[in-house]
Amino acid sequence: MADVTIRFATAADAATIVRLIRALAGFENLIEHVRISETDILRDGFGERPRFECLLAEAEGAALGFALFYHTYSTFAGRPELWVEDIFVAEAARGRGVGRRLMARLAAIALERDCAHLALSVLHWNPAQDFYRRLGLEHVQDWLSYRVGRDGIARMAAEQA
């Protein structure tokens, strides 16, 4: 494989980011849930108030993978955390160090920004769990993830009086 480069995505990469998100959703058998558009990427990643950042892994001008991330905050540590929302490497590029390079760049960013943690979630069946363990990430067993969708948010918001 040609030299892999890792770079920050720009607004010009919006279509590539959407394509990679759709590829990730296909891998996870969740394609029917993907609603994101280039307009969403441009607004939320490169607009007036960016809500995420994105790294692209490339070789010979072709996108091989991406990592989309943002900051959260640890009240206990009093420091930001780097949350990796999505990381994905195209099947043809797996096993060639692309994921490791993306994770290394994310770790460098976390250090540069004085983050207390670098965190992500993985589906219970995803074989990438072994990859994350080899990198030193630990499964946090004491915490359970919860979330609510738009309808539930609207119901809760209606209760404020």
C-alpha positions as a printed Julia matrix, in Angstrom:
161×3 Matrix{Float64}:
   0.0    0.0    0.0
   1.23   3.48  -0.82
   2.09   5.83   2.01
  -0.93   6.59   4.15
  -1.43  10.16   5.24
  -3.69  11.37   8.03
  -5.05  14.88   7.7
  -7.84  17.06   9.03
 -10.85  17.07   6.74
 -11.98  20.33   5.15
 -15.34  21.51   3.85
 -14.32  20.19   0.42
 -14.38  16.68   1.93
 -18.07  16.73   2.9
 -19.13  14.2    0.25
 -16.27  11.87   1.2
 -17.24  12.05   4.88
 -20.86  11.19   4.06
 -19.68   8.28   1.88
 -17.49   6.92   4.68
 -20.29   7.3    7.24
 -22.57   5.33   4.93
 -19.87   2.64   4.54
 -19.56   2.42   8.33
 -23.33   2.12   8.67
 -23.33  -0.64   6.06
 -20.66  -2.53   8.02
 -22.76  -2.16  11.18
 -25.98  -3.2    9.38
 -27.49   0.18  10.26
 -27.68   1.86   6.85
 -31.42   2.47   7.21
 -30.66   4.85  10.1
 -28.35   7.15   8.15
 -29.91  10.55   7.49
 -26.79  12.72   7.31
 -26.18  14.87   4.24
 -23.36  17.0    2.91
 -25.34  20.01   4.14
 -25.28  18.6    7.68
 -21.52  17.99   7.46
 -20.87  21.5    6.17
 -23.07  23.13   8.83
 -21.93  21.07  11.81
 -18.29  20.42  10.93
 -17.28  23.55   9.08
 -19.9   26.16   9.88
 -19.98  29.03  12.32
 -20.03  26.72  15.38
 -18.27  23.46  14.5
 -19.62  20.55  16.53
 -17.08  17.97  15.38
 -13.73  17.52  13.71
 -12.76  14.8   11.28
  -9.54  13.1   10.27
  -9.17  11.39   6.91
  -6.76   8.59   6.12
  -5.69   8.63   2.5
  -3.32   6.94   0.08
  -2.77   8.09  -3.5
  -5.64  10.56  -3.17
  -8.19   7.91  -2.12
  -9.92   8.01   1.27
  -9.27   4.79   3.18
 -10.92   5.71   6.47
 -11.93   8.43   8.86
 -12.27   9.36  12.5
 -14.96  11.83  13.53
 -14.52  13.27  17.03
 -15.45  16.08  19.4
 -14.78  17.19  22.95
 -16.77  16.41  26.04
 -15.82  17.43  29.56
 -14.86  15.4   32.62
 -16.11  17.17  35.71
 -14.14  14.8   37.94
 -10.85  15.39  36.09
 -11.55  19.05  35.35
 -10.31  18.48  31.81
 -11.75  17.97  28.35
 -12.16  14.47  26.94
 -11.78  13.51  23.31
 -14.8   11.46  22.26
 -14.42   9.41  19.08
 -17.91   9.21  17.62
 -16.9    7.14  14.61
 -13.75   5.5   13.36
 -13.8    3.39  10.23
 -11.35   1.86   7.78
 -12.55   0.54   4.43
 -12.42  -3.23   4.22
  -9.76  -3.23   1.49
  -7.42  -1.2    3.74
  -7.87  -3.17   6.97
  -4.9   -4.91   8.52
  -2.45  -2.42   7.04
  -2.06  -0.04   9.98
  -4.6    2.57   8.86
  -6.72   2.27  12.01
  -3.61   2.36  14.19
  -2.46   5.54  12.41
  -5.86   7.18  12.94
  -5.85   6.22  16.63
  -2.28   7.49  17.05
  -3.24  10.87  15.57
  -6.31  11.03  17.84
  -4.07  10.28  20.84
  -1.65  13.03  19.79
  -4.55  15.49  19.51
  -5.8   14.44  22.97
  -2.34  15.08  24.42
  -1.96  18.43  22.62
  -5.32  19.54  24.0
  -4.68  18.33  27.57
  -7.53  15.8   27.48
  -8.08  13.58  30.5
  -9.4   10.7   28.39
  -9.85   9.45  24.86
 -13.08   7.47  24.7
 -15.33   5.66  22.25
 -18.1    3.08  22.13
 -18.16  -0.1   20.1
 -20.98  -2.46  19.26
 -20.89  -5.65  21.35
 -20.25  -7.84  18.28
 -17.63  -5.7   16.56
 -14.29  -7.53  16.2
 -12.51  -4.15  16.5
 -12.77  -4.62  20.29
  -9.56  -6.68  20.14
  -7.86  -3.87  18.2
  -8.83  -1.31  20.86
  -7.64  -3.59  23.67
  -4.28  -4.05  21.96
  -3.95  -0.26  21.85
  -4.57  -0.08  25.6
  -8.21   1.0   25.7
 -10.2   -0.61  28.5
 -13.83  -1.64  28.52
 -15.58   0.46  31.16
 -17.86  -2.08  32.76
 -19.28   0.03  35.58
 -21.1    2.46  33.27
 -24.21   1.81  31.18
 -25.05   3.95  28.17
 -28.47   5.56  27.97
 -29.99   7.82  25.36
 -33.29   9.23  24.26
 -34.46  10.11  20.75
 -36.17  13.22  19.41
 -39.68  12.19  20.54
 -38.5   11.53  24.09
 -36.56  14.78  24.14
 -39.7   16.65  23.11
 -41.72  14.93  25.85
 -39.15  15.83  28.51
 -38.83  19.41  27.27
 -42.62  19.81  27.43
 -42.43  19.11  31.18
 -40.5   22.28  31.94
 -42.78  24.81  33.44
